[in-house]
C-alpha cells in the first residue's frame, strides 16, 4: 500500500503536465502573426524552407466556401493569412510572395463593400478588417463576373479594390499558365 501511495504524487504531476501540453490555451500561446496580425496564426515547428531562395512564390487561393472559423472569419481568408504568416516566419520577404484571392460561388459576397454586405446579409462584414490587412500586405482580390451576375450584385456594391474578371474558370486558367500554384 505504501508503494502505491508514493506513486500518486508522481502520477498526478505527469497528468498535470500532459493536460497543460494538450491545453488549447497553451497551444494558442505559441501562435505567431508576423505579417497578418489579426488572423492566420502559425506555430514555429519544424524545418524552414530556404528564405534565400530568390524566386517569387505565386499563390492562387480559389475561394468558393462561405464557411467561417470559430473567430467568425472566412476559413479561406484565414488560410491566406496563415500562408503569408508562414512565409514571413521563414524570412521570405513580402514582395516575393505574390498572392491572388479568386472569389466565386458562395464566397462572392466577400467582395462586397461593408455597407452593401450589411444591407444584403443583415449582419456586419466580419471579414472587412482581414480583407483590408491582406490587401495592405499586397494580396490581390479578384471576383468572377458570372458570380456577380448570378447573385445580382450591382457594380457599386463591390469593393472598388476588387477586380472583376469574366469568369473564375478563365481567370484561373490564365493564372495557372502564369505559374501560380492553386491552393483551395
Secondary structure, 3 states (H helix, E strand, C coil): CHHHHHHHHHHHHHHHHHHHHHCHHHHHHCCECCCCCCCCCECCCCCCCCCCCCCCEEEEEEECCCCECCCCCEHHHHHHHHHHHHHHHCCCCHHHEEEEEEECHHHHHHHECHHHHHHHHCCCCCCHHHHHHHHHCCCEEEEEHHHHHHCCCCHHHECCCCEEECCHHHHHHHHHHCCCEEEC
